[in-house]
């Protein structure tokens, strides 16, 4: 609570007025049946969920107008877990971020059993009172399992207003009663963490590890994405649970590796929110040999499984980007360094000029090249830096078609290609597209996923008050 | 030509096809009479121009469809000048950037007489041939004044295609014949550098210096802005001329100081182009004592004049931002460092969430706070950094109304204010707005100027091919 304790409590009168102002706008989790037709394929009809975990999603009415949709999610393990989390670096971090970070530090990533989440209110910029609210949520969940200091807390939604904390705390025991391990339980739980998402984001997988090839391990995860309708932020939450046995000592590094290659490799608009949190719980319920060293073959295998799983989960957020009409993979390969490849991929993915061109189905290699060219340069006012990772005459840019057909070369060794515009138009008709940048300066690479900027993005985020 | 010599010449077949493809789209300088009513106030009806400079703008038809609007600009001084320029840091720098940078280095910022500019084609990503074209433009202008190595070259427009170089070089003598020093000459010259600008951007001022208070010095400048319609880039060009006597040894540092606080403090969408160039020529024609030391009172006075002048010029680019409906000043004050203040201002100015909220006339302090909070954080994958410049409970955010009325406080010492929404709506009705962020961690500051993101921005840059 180091940074939180410095905050002054919110003056109640302000909160009340803010609440009054905000009540006019209600955004809630997508109801079943309201999922856009094009997105239904991303919602699973069944799943294989990790042993020993139970989950629920119930309605408590965090937003007064929400009387039916789930807005509190409870994830629990029958036995204490190793747990790790990656949090936003935003300096204005929300109360649940401060609370959960401090908890994991204090517990040394051990003895965690629950994740309790509310949607509809982010509990951000809420001062000392907000921290107390986060702690109350955790305490109620702790009581349900009879284990103190066992609960990670997450909140997502409107910022700058206090939680209706009594509504939440009095209902946590109901959320506990509603726990179950069926597919429907998992899907309802995934719906409960949504805000402006148009579909719940849930994935489950099975995997094995080299040391015990006969053991079937399971991993399941849910996430919610970039809903930023006023006055929300791009709050990203993720909860991943596995029944593999992983030591608390190595779990954080596995999660960090995975998040860097998944949740930290997507961008809708480059805004990093106050609440972003991805948590991983491992309860070991499937048995087998514990992974306790980062140099073991099991660790390496699990790291890859987790990174791939996380990438698939994170990609669902991009699929649901506000106003998005395209799902675009940016691959930067043959780079002198991975950091440079990441920064270039990120810069292309964030460039409004690239994103509007994609919306316009325009094979505008010049904008991709331009973004590449300024991605690693120093800040204004700073000296010019050399950027050895980019050599114009070694740079290649291609479109990789979503149907697996031959790539369309746009720039070859720094020279513009004769672009077959009819072919480009064909490729750009697909919802999916890969932009491949070959730097020719090394053997490192990075991948980002992004969407386009559409008129609808402006409409959604301009938030016309009608 | 160090980097240019590595480039391969373009294969002619490609260029021809590219040209054929591009000819369908013609963008040209704004004609008089076609300037939007709301922008007419930014176009001066008279001016006081520096002595010894002559300028012209003529039509050569860089784009085949352009048969009347000026597209070649010639700026010349009767006597050789001290000259300095600030160039794009983009790794894919255009041929005229390479040429002009090498020239100024070789000439040690001395003996420059001309700036020759074409619009309609950026001469970027054009390999060795492009560099030869830039050199040819310079040589023709050199011939006109009988002085070798005296010409800075700039190009702006479509990238990836070669200049119609014969059209340009055969007409440079005509541009020289058209030179003059009247207001109309300056305005025509300013029009000739435009691409998708909706109005020419020209300013002139007089000033004096402490050592010779009776001498009237003059400064004039023109710029062109962020026109990014496919396949153009956000090419920014600026040409500033003064009759003050300034040593070539101190001119570059004065220009760098000014550009950091003007052209490097504006953003339309954060894309840094391949061609950006701002050049300053000082011919000393007004007489007076030469400024030769950066520690002299004259230098300090000139530096301030130049920075203010450049800021005014740069702001015209933001006024003409694509689809812009708002002109927004972001001031970050009371910062522990100027670099941090600049980065925070820049991040707020670039945030799509802030820019769409401004378009929606939405007093969304949460998005401003969010952008502030992530502006100084480390890259994904890198360790968390401390960011001592931002302390949540010391942070204040206000709107400063354009009519000089009382500020509207949105966040006070990290706490949300009771926002008077009616008052906020009033303030957001003005075209102009200042967002003031007080960090409370020091006494440094920085200012950025930006515009909003509108539906029209998406329409313009999505470039629907109809």
Interface residues (C-beta under 8 A of the other chain):
Chain A: X3 X6 X7 X8 X10 X11 X13 X14 X17 X18 X21 X88 X89 X90 X91 X92 X93 X125 X127 X159 X160 X228 X230 X231 X233 X234 X260 X264 X265 X269 X270 X271 X272 X273 X274 X339 X342 X343 X346 X350 X351 X352 X353 X356 X357 X359 X360 X361 X362 X364 X365 X366 X367 X369 X370 X371 X372 X373 X374 X376 X377 X378 X379 X380 X381 X384 X385 X387 X390 X392 X393 X395 X411 X413 X414 X415 X416 X417 X418 X419 X421 X453 X454 X455 X457 X458 X459 X461 X462 X463 X464 X465
Chain B: X3 X6 X7 X8 X10 X11 X13 X14 X17 X18 X21 X88 X89 X90 X91 X92 X93 X125 X127 X159 X160 X228 X230 X231 X233 X234 X260 X264 X265 X269 X270 X271 X272 X273 X274 X339 X342 X343 X346 X350 X351 X352 X353 X356 X357 X359 X360 X361 X362 X364 X365 X366 X367 X369 X370 X371 X372 X373 X374 X376 X377 X378 X379 X380 X381 X384 X385 X387 X390 X391 X392 X393 X395 X411 X413 X414 X415 X416 X417 X418 X419 X421 X453 X454 X455 X457 X458 X459 X461 X462 X463 X464 X465
